[in-house]
């Protein structure tokens, strides 16, 4: 079993890695923007994992699915989404698109992980709370793998009820936030030191260093890598103030 994932703060990568280890799978696991993602798609059974954004697929993931439409036919796909609180049919959104291209959806798993949006006060929790969230997430993965080994794959987010929950719970109100890339990344030139960490880690190469400062374009996928890893806290996206920089490593300390 191979895996392809989008992970901004490390949450999704952690879940995918743990699941593969528990399964004893020795296939390829690759970020969606890397060259190894193409190799991972050569497998017959593939995990596709990503953070849910407003009960929808991140645009980068949707673009990836559409650009490889000929690849999905006949593939067995298991979907994983991570979320701060609510996912609705986060897996179902990708499932419907993949089925259109001939994929077989074997199941879905939706896991709550620490919130990764550092420039918004909503969903902010203490370090101890986040440790507990990760502990519960790990337990859920272990339980899911036990069922998968028995041939019973979780079906989370794939039902019609989940579809309605995602549609009316978030997607109708925030659909415009996931229909394309955004140009809303804000970089404070007074704080930026031009270290290049943001540019190096951006999955869409949306950020470049020009004249010693980071400059953003219009292809942000809202993964929050740049916001969470900037050593000078110079970047914001949804909010105007950075309250914390949540990454999996920090949440697990």
N, C-alpha and C positions, 0 to 999 in steps of 0.2 A: 504494500500500500504506500503510495506517494502522497505528499501534501504540498499545497500551494496556499500561502497566506498573506494577508495584509496585516501588519501590526505596527501601531504607532508608538505606544508606551511600553510594549513588551507583553501585554496581557494575552493577546491572541497567540503569540509565539509560544508562550509558556503552556497554554492549554494544549496546543497542537503537539508540542514536544512531549508533554506528559502522556497524552493519549497514545502516541506512537510507541513510547517506551513501555507502557502498560500492555499494549497489544503485542509487543515483541517484534514490531515491524522494523525492517531495516532498509526501507525505501528512501527516496530522495525527499527532503523537506526544504522548501525554498521560498523566500519572499517573492511576492507576486511581481515585483519590478526587476528581479534578477534574471540573468541568463539561464540559471538552473531551473527556472520555472518551466521553460520549454521542455527540458528533459523530464521533469516531473509529470508533465501531461502525457508522456508516452506510456505511462502505466495504465492498466485496465481498471484499477480501483483507486480513486483519488479523493483526498480530503480537500475541500475548499473552505477556508476559514477567514473570517474578517470581523471587525467590530460593527455592530449595528449602529446606524446613524438615523435617528428619528424614525425608527421602525422601517428602515429601508437599507438597500445596498449602497455602500460607498461608491461614488461614481467611478473611481479607478477600478473597482472590482467589476462593475457593470461593463465598463469599457473593455476589460480583459476578457470577459465572457463573450462579448459580441465580436471581438477581434479574433477569437479562436473558435468561431462557431462550427467550423468543419471538424474540429478536433473532438467535440463532445459526443458525437454520435456513437452509441453503443457503450459508452463509458459508465461505470458505476461510481456515483458521486455521493459522498457523505458530507453534509454541510455542518459547519460549526460557526456560531456567532457568539461574540462576547458583548456584554452590555453593562451600563452603569446601574440600571434599574429595570427598564422595560424594553422588551424586544418585539412584542407582538408576533408577527410572522417574519422576523428577520431572516430566518432560513428559507421561508416560503417564497420570499421575493426572488431569491436566486434560483430556487427550485423551479419556479414557473418558467423562467427564462431558459434554464438549462434543458428542461423538457422540450421546449420549442425546438432546440437543436439536437434532439434525439438522445439525450442522456437519461440514464436510469437513476433515480434518486433513491438511495438505500436508506436514508434517515437524516435526522437533524438533531443537533444538540445546542441549546442556548444557555450560556453560562454567565452568571453575574460575576463581575470582577470590579476592582476599585475603579472609580471614575477617573478618566484621563484628561478631562477638560479643566485645565488649570487656571483659566481666566474667567471663570464663572463660579459664584459661591454655591450654586445648586449642587446637591449631592456630595458636598465636601464632608469627609469623615476623618476621624483621628487615625493615627498610625495603628493603634491597637485594633480599631474597628476594621481597618483594611487587612490586617493580618488574619482576622477571623473570616473575612470574606474570601480570602485566598484559600484558607484551610477548608472551608465549605466547598469551594470550587474544585479543589483537588479531590475531595471525597466524591463529589458528583462525577468527576471524570473516571475515577476508579470503579464506581458503580456502573457507569455506562459501558465501560470496557468489559466488565463481567457479563453484562447482558449481550454485548456484541459477540463475545466468544461463544455464547449459546445460540447465536443466530438471530437474536432479537435486538434489532437496531432501534435506538430512541427515535421518535417521530416528532420531536418538539418543533413548533412553529410551522408545521406543514398542513395543519387541518384548516377547514373552512372557518371554524370559530376563531382560530389564531389570525386568519386573514382579516376577519372583521375587526378584531381587536387592534391589529396594527394599522388598519385603514382609518378607523374612526378614533383610535387612541392618539395617533400622532401624524400619520402620513398625510391626511387631508389638510392638516394645518401647517405642516413644515415641508411639503413636497418640493417646493422650489429650492430648498437647501441641498437636495441630493440629485437634481436633474443635470448637473454639470459641475465643472470645476468653478472655484471662486477666486476672486481677486481681492478678498478682504483681509489678507495677511497684513498686519501692521508691524513695521520694524522701526524702533526708536533709534535714530542715527546717533543720538547723544550717548546711548548705552552700548551700541554695537561697536565691537573692536575688530571686526573683520576676521575672526578666527576661522571661519569656513565650516564649522561643525554643522550648521543648519543646511548649507548647500550640499555637503557630503551625504547627509542622511535623508534628504528629500526624495521620495520615491518617484516624483514626476519631474525632477530637475527644475523646479519652479523658482528656486533661489540661486542667485549668482553673487559673486563678490566683485564689485566695481568700485574702483578708487578707494579700496580699503574698507568698504562698507557692504553689508548684505542688502541686496535689492530683490524684491519679489515681483513675480509676474502674475498671470491670471490662470494658472493651472494647479491651484491648491486643491487637494483632495480632503482636507480637514483631518488628516491623520494625527496631527498635534506633535509629531516628532520634533520639529524645529522649536516649537514653544517649550516643550518639556526638557529639551537637552541644551538650550542656549545657556552658556555659563554666566552670562550677564543679564539674563531675564529681560532681553530687549524685544521679545516678540510676543504679540497677542493676536487673537483671531476673532472669536465671538464677543469677547469682552474688551474693556479698555485697560483693565488692571490685572496683573498676574498675581494670584494669591498663593499658588504653590506650583511645583513642577512634578506632577505624579508620574512616576515610571514604575514598572514592576520591581526593579531592583530596590528602589527607595521604599516601596510599600512593604517589601518583605524583610526589611532590616530589623 
